[in-house]
């Protein structure tokens, strides 16, 4: 197969596609968006966010903002800055530098895109793979991290587009131990950023998260958009299970469910970045509406130091960084997909994993099944 290249939404991209899914992968940062699922149906689905400044010719000082969109792999995950002798950019080189050696191949029902990166700040190699399987509306994503030594936080930064419809997206997750609100990098109402949640507080349910207001002590964070004019970050910590951990974002008005699957031993927590026109600095300018559903091994999005040192999550027994070894490559496997839902399907209540599929059941009792090789999150292999 010949790998096709195209400028998409302001960035040079590689195009990976089959009859069900079309993916644009940015050269810079390896970010995937736009992604078109269900492209063989009358109503294709494009769930991912693309930052609104694409094509505006802005001079951006934070490299991750240049291509910002969709899903991307972060190493280290979180804020940039100096740690020991190294100086990291936000979300690391795999989210900001050029990927090279891109190629594509087809074997049976599977199309696989591959690229690689040799990082400089901490020397090592990262291999990227994105596979599509005929008949499935699924991305199989794999990053192999090798040659590194020492602790590093890492994760996947999936970002969905938002809109101004109240409760347009209904959020659910596999069972979690507890959640925590972040400490904003600025006070609650300064530097053009506005936060509504009480900093550094634990909670048991996304339906009751502590706020900054005494007369309105808690808020629901299980739907989006919520509380226009604010930007909040929370993290939930998964219960360990032999089955895949999962996230589900249902858009009832649009008739589809977006989901992710993961190995909770590798990605033990999920960060929700709820950006609803709450950032007014450049280049956000109060125009941004998106939600990040970010499966990670990190402490919030605070970067190297806070994730490696003791923090409230690690003290509760939650891993917030991986100990990497030059002798043992680490495979970080991930699944993202879409399935159409029937009328009356609302928030996901539970997920089951029959052979070759995932079945989601809503609170209303409706069910939907998506074909998927869910064992990929553990093995990194596909049934071909």
C-alpha positions in Angstrom: 0.0 0.0 0.0 1.1 3.6 -0.6 0.8 6.0 2.3 -1.2 9.1 1.3 -0.3 12.5 2.6 -2.6 15.6 2.8 -2.9 18.9 4.6 -5.9 18.6 7.0 -7.1 21.4 9.3 -3.9 23.3 9.1 -1.4 20.5 9.5 0.5 18.1 7.3 -1.0 14.6 7.9 -0.8 11.0 6.9 -4.1 9.4 5.9 -5.0 5.9 7.2 -8.3 4.5 6.1 -10.5 1.5 5.3 -14.2 1.2 4.5 -15.3 2.0 8.0 -12.8 4.6 9.4 -10.6 7.4 8.0 -7.9 8.8 10.2 -5.7 11.9 9.7 -2.4 11.6 11.7 -0.4 14.8 12.0 3.3 14.7 11.2 3.9 17.0 14.1 2.8 15.4 17.4 1.3 12.3 15.8 -2.2 13.6 16.7 -5.3 11.8 15.3 -8.1 14.1 14.1 -10.2 14.4 12.2 -11.3 10.8 12.5 -14.4 9.7 10.6 -16.1 6.6 12.0 -19.1 4.9 10.3 -18.0 6.4 7.0 -20.0 3.7 5.1 -23.3 4.9 6.6 -25.6 7.8 5.8 -24.5 9.6 9.0 -20.7 9.3 9.6 -19.4 10.3 13.0 -16.5 12.7 13.7 -16.2 13.0 17.5 -12.8 14.6 18.0 -11.9 18.1 18.7 -9.6 20.3 16.5 -8.4 23.5 18.1 -10.0 26.6 16.6 -6.8 28.4 15.8 -5.7 26.0 13.1 -5.0 27.8 9.9 -4.8 31.2 11.6 -1.0 31.6 11.2 -0.5 32.3 15.0 2.9 32.3 16.6 2.5 29.9 19.5 5.2 29.5 22.1 3.8 26.2 23.6 4.6 23.5 20.9 1.7 21.2 21.9 -0.8 23.9 20.9 0.4 24.1 17.3 -1.4 20.9 16.1 -3.7 20.5 19.1 -6.5 18.0 18.3 -7.9 14.5 18.8 -5.9 11.9 20.5 -2.1 11.9 21.1 0.5 10.0 23.2 2.3 11.9 25.9 5.7 11.1 27.4 6.1 12.6 29.9 2.4 13.4 30.4 1.5 16.9 31.7 3.0 20.3 32.2 6.4 21.2 30.8 9.4 22.6 32.8 12.7 21.6 34.2 13.2 18.3 36.1 16.7 17.6 37.4 18.9 18.3 34.3 16.1 17.9 31.7 13.8 20.6 30.3 10.5 19.1 29.0 7.9 20.8 26.9 4.2 20.2 27.8 3.2 16.6 27.1 6.7 15.8 25.8 8.3 15.3 22.4 5.9 12.6 21.1 3.1 15.2 21.3 5.1 18.0 19.8 8.0 16.9 17.6 8.1 15.3 14.1 7.3 11.6 13.6 9.4 9.9 11.0 9.7 6.7 9.0 6.0 6.5 8.3 4.7 3.5 6.4 1.5 1.6 5.9 0.8 -2.1 5.3 -2.3 -4.4 4.8 -2.5 -7.9 6.1 -5.8 -9.7 5.7 -8.5 -7.5 7.3 -6.0 -5.2 9.0 -4.4 -2.0 7.8 -1.6 -0.8 10.0 0.2 2.6 10.1 3.7 2.8 11.7 6.0 5.7 12.5 8.8 6.3 15.0 10.5 9.0 17.0 13.9 9.2 18.7 13.6 11.6 21.5 16.4 14.0 22.6 15.6 15.4 26.1 15.8 11.9 27.5 17.2 9.7 24.8 15.0 6.8 23.7 12.8 5.5 20.9 9.0 5.4 20.6 7.3 3.3 18.0 3.7 4.3 17.0 1.2 1.9 15.5 -2.4 2.6 14.5 -4.4 -0.3 13.1 -7.9 -0.5 11.5 -9.9 -3.8 11.1 -12.4 -4.1 8.3 -16.0 -4.2 9.7 -15.0 -2.4 12.9 -15.4 1.3 13.9 -12.3 1.1 16.1 -8.7 2.5 16.3 -6.2 0.1 17.8 -3.3 2.3 19.0 0.0 1.0 20.3 3.1 2.9 21.4 6.3 1.0 22.3 8.6 2.9 24.6 12.2 1.6 24.6 15.7 2.7 25.7 14.5 4.8 28.6 15.7 4.6 32.2 13.9 5.9 35.3 10.4 7.1 36.2 8.2 8.9 33.8 4.4 9.7 33.7 2.7 8.9 30.4 -0.7 8.6 28.8 -3.2 9.2 26.0 -4.8 12.6 25.6 -8.1 12.0 23.9 -10.1 15.2 23.3 -13.7 15.3 22.1 -15.4 18.3 20.6 -18.1 20.1 22.6 -21.0 22.3 21.8 -23.4 24.6 23.5 -26.1 22.1 24.1 -26.6 21.3 27.8 -25.7 17.7 28.7 -24.8 16.9 25.1 -22.3 14.3 26.3 -23.1 11.8 29.0 -20.0 10.3 30.7 -19.5 6.9 32.3 -16.4 4.9 33.4 -15.5 1.5 34.6 -15.6 1.2 38.5 -13.2 3.6 40.2 -11.9 3.9 43.7 -12.2 7.7 44.2 -11.6 11.0 42.4 -9.8 14.2 43.1 -10.0 17.8 41.9 -6.8 19.5 40.7 -4.8 22.4 42.1 -5.1 25.0 39.3 -1.8 26.5 38.2 -3.3 29.9 38.9 -5.8 31.2 41.5 -9.5 30.4 40.8 -10.1 33.7 38.9 -6.8 35.1 37.7 -4.6 35.1 34.5 -7.7 34.8 32.4 -8.6 31.3 33.5 -11.7 30.5 35.6 -12.2 27.4 37.8 -15.3 26.3 39.6 -14.2 23.3 41.6 -12.7 23.3 45.1 -9.0 22.5 44.7 -7.4 19.3 46.0 -10.5 17.6 47.2 -11.4 13.9 47.1 -14.8 12.7 46.0 -16.5 9.3 45.6 -18.9 10.0 42.7 -18.8 12.2 39.6 -22.4 13.2 40.4 -21.2 15.0 43.5 -17.9 16.9 43.1 -17.0 19.7 45.6 -17.2 23.3 44.2 -15.7 26.6 45.3 -19.0 28.0 46.5 -20.5 27.6 49.9 -24.1 28.0 48.7 -23.6 25.4 46.0 -21.3 22.9 47.6 -21.2 20.2 44.9 -21.7 19.8 41.1 -22.2 17.0 38.6 -19.2 16.2 36.4 -20.7 13.2 34.6 -21.9 15.3 31.6 -20.6 18.0 29.3 -20.8 20.8 28.7 -21.2 22.0 32.3 -20.9 25.5 33.9 -20.1 27.7 30.9 -17.2 30.1 31.4 -15.1 27.7 33.4 -12.2 25.2 32.9 -11.8 22.4 35.4 -9.6 19.3 35.7 -10.4 16.2 37.8 -8.9 12.7 38.0 -10.5 9.4 38.8 -8.6 6.3 39.8 -9.7 3.0 38.4 -10.3 -0.2 40.4 -8.0 -2.9 39.2 -9.6 -5.7 37.1 -8.7 -8.5 34.8 -11.1 -7.0 32.2 -10.4 -3.9 30.2 -11.0 -0.6 31.9 -13.4 1.6 29.9 -14.7 5.1 29.3 -17.9 6.0 27.5 -19.2 9.3 26.1 -22.8 9.1 24.8 -24.3 11.7 22.6 -28.0 10.8 22.5 -29.0 13.7 20.2 -26.4 12.5 17.7 -27.1 8.8 18.0 -23.7 7.5 18.9 -21.4 6.3 21.8 -17.7 6.9 21.8 -15.6 4.6 24.0 -12.0 3.7 25.0 -10.6 0.5 26.4 -7.4 0.1 28.3 -5.3 -2.0 30.6 -5.7 -0.4 34.1 -2.3 -1.7 35.2 -0.6 0.5 32.5 -3.1 3.4 32.6 -4.6 3.4 36.1 -6.4 6.7 36.0 -8.5 9.0 33.8 -8.2 12.8 33.7 -11.2 14.9 32.6 -10.3 18.3 31.2 -13.6 20.2 31.1 -12.9 23.3 28.9 -16.1 25.3 28.4 -15.0 28.7 27.3 -13.0 29.2 30.6 -9.6 30.2 29.2 -9.3 33.7 27.9 -5.5 34.0 27.4 -3.9 33.6 24.0 -4.7 31.6 21.8 -7.8 30.3 23.7 -9.5 33.7 23.7 -12.6 32.3 25.4 -13.7 30.4 22.3 -12.8 26.8 23.3 -15.3 24.1 24.1 -14.0 20.5 24.4 -13.6 17.7 26.9 -10.4 15.7 27.4 -10.9 12.1 28.4 -7.3 11.3 29.1 -6.2 7.8 30.2 -2.9 8.1 32.0 -0.3 7.0 34.6 0.4 10.4 36.1 -0.6 12.8 38.8 -3.1 15.2 37.2 -1.5 17.1 34.4 1.2 18.5 36.6 4.2 16.9 34.8 7.4 15.1 35.8 8.2 16.3 39.3 4.7 16.1 40.9 4.1 12.7 39.3 7.3 11.1 40.4 7.4 12.5 43.9 4.9 11.5 46.6 1.5 12.9 45.9 -2.0 12.3 47.2 -2.7 9.6 44.6 0.6 7.7 45.1 0.1 7.8 48.8 -3.2 6.1 48.3 -1.5 3.3 46.3 -2.2 4.6 42.8 0.8 4.5 40.4 1.5 8.0 38.9 4.6 7.1 36.9 6.2 4.1 35.2 9.7 2.8 36.1 11.2 2.5 32.6 14.1 0.2 31.9 16.4 0.3 28.8 16.3 -3.5 28.9 12.4 -3.9 29.0 10.4 -2.0 26.3 6.9 -0.9 27.5 3.9 -1.4 25.2 1.1 1.1 25.9 -2.0 -0.4 24.1 -5.2 1.5 23.7 -8.6 1.2 21.9 -10.9 4.0 20.7 -14.1 3.4 19.0 -17.7 4.4 18.1 -21.0 2.6 18.0 -24.4 3.8 16.9 -27.0 3.7 19.6 -30.8 3.1 19.5 -33.4 5.8 20.5 -33.7 5.9 24.2 -30.1 4.9 25.0 -28.8 7.2 27.7 -25.8 7.2 30.1 -23.9 3.9 30.1 -24.5 1.9 33.3 -22.2 -1.1 32.6 -20.0 -2.9 30.0 -19.5 -6.6 29.3 -16.9 -8.3 27.1 -18.1 -11.3 25.2 -15.7 -12.8 22.7 -14.8 -10.3 20.0 -17.1 -7.5 21.2 -17.9 -5.0 23.9 -21.6 -4.6 25.0 -22.7 -1.4 26.6 -26.0 -1.2 28.6 -27.5 2.1 29.4 -29.3 3.3 32.6 -32.5 3.0 30.6 -31.9 -0.7 29.9 -31.0 -0.3 26.2 -28.0 -2.3 25.0 -25.6 -1.9 22.0 -22.7 -4.1 20.9 -19.6 -3.1 19.1 -17.2 -5.6 17.4 -13.8 -5.2 18.9 -10.7 -7.4 19.7 -10.6 -6.2 23.3 -7.7 -8.5 24.2 -5.5 -6.1 22.3 -5.2 -3.8 25.3 -3.3 -6.6 27.1 -1.4 -8.3 24.3 -0.9 -5.6 21.7 -1.9 -8.2 19.1 -4.8 -8.5 16.7 -6.6 -11.5 15.4 -5.8 -11.3 11.7 
